[in-house]
């Protein structure tokens, strides 16, 4: 079962999480926050700088899809949505 709750404040979020923890409910939070390690941050910066300095190029999305298509199993609806 899935329940969606739209919270309106940090206080509501804290109260809900406290309640869920107290009741030992399993839950997932989709707050969009994630953390990169220092090495991951440096890798992103390095790759960004490489692109800016012309050391690497962007690839066309169709080329990427073609290269990975043997690895992907897409349903017709998923494939249609991706174009």
C-alpha positions as CSV (number, residue, x, y, z in Angstrom):
1,X,0.0,0.0,0.0
2,X,1.2,3.5,-0.7
3,X,0.2,6.6,1.1
4,X,1.2,10.1,-0.1
5,X,1.3,13.0,2.4
6,X,1.9,16.6,1.4
7,X,3.5,18.4,4.3
8,X,3.4,22.1,4.6
9,X,6.2,22.8,7.1
10,X,9.4,21.4,8.6
11,X,7.5,21.0,11.9
12,X,4.9,18.7,10.2
13,X,7.7,16.6,8.7
14,X,9.4,16.2,12.0
15,X,6.2,15.3,13.7
16,X,5.3,12.7,11.1
17,X,8.8,11.1,11.1
18,X,8.7,11.0,14.9
19,X,5.3,9.3,14.8
20,X,6.4,6.8,12.1
21,X,9.6,6.0,14.0
22,X,7.7,5.6,17.3
23,X,5.3,3.1,15.7
24,X,8.2,1.3,14.0
25,X,6.6,1.8,10.5
26,X,8.8,1.3,7.5
27,X,8.8,4.3,5.2
28,X,10.6,6.1,2.4
29,X,11.1,9.8,2.2
30,X,11.2,11.4,-1.2
31,X,12.8,14.7,-0.3
32,X,15.1,14.9,-3.2
33,X,18.1,15.3,-1.0
34,X,21.2,13.2,-1.6
35,X,24.8,13.6,-0.6
36,X,27.9,13.1,-2.7
37,X,31.1,12.0,-1.2
38,X,34.1,14.4,-1.5
39,X,35.6,12.2,-4.2
40,X,32.3,12.1,-6.1
41,X,32.1,15.9,-6.0
42,X,35.7,16.2,-7.3
43,X,34.9,13.8,-10.1
44,X,31.9,15.9,-11.1
45,X,34.0,19.1,-11.1
46,X,36.8,17.4,-13.0
47,X,34.4,16.1,-15.7
48,X,32.7,19.5,-15.9
49,X,36.0,21.2,-16.4
50,X,37.1,18.7,-19.0
51,X,34.0,19.4,-21.0
52,X,34.4,23.2,-20.6
53,X,38.0,23.0,-21.7
54,X,37.2,20.8,-24.8
55,X,38.9,17.7,-23.4
56,X,35.7,15.7,-23.8
57,X,32.5,16.1,-25.8
58,X,28.8,15.5,-25.2
59,X,27.2,12.5,-26.8
60,X,23.9,12.5,-28.6
61,X,21.1,10.8,-26.6
62,X,20.2,8.6,-29.5
63,X,23.8,7.3,-29.6
64,X,23.7,6.5,-25.9
65,X,20.4,4.7,-26.2
66,X,21.8,2.7,-29.1
67,X,24.9,1.7,-27.1
68,X,22.9,0.6,-24.1
69,X,19.9,-0.9,-25.9
70,X,21.1,-4.5,-25.6
71,X,21.2,-4.0,-21.8
72,X,17.8,-2.4,-21.5
73,X,14.5,-4.3,-21.4
74,X,11.8,-1.7,-22.0
75,X,8.0,-2.2,-22.0
76,X,6.2,-0.6,-25.0
77,X,4.8,2.2,-22.8
78,X,8.2,3.0,-21.3
79,X,9.9,3.0,-24.7
80,X,7.2,5.3,-26.1
81,X,7.6,7.7,-23.2
82,X,11.4,7.9,-23.7
83,X,11.0,8.6,-27.4
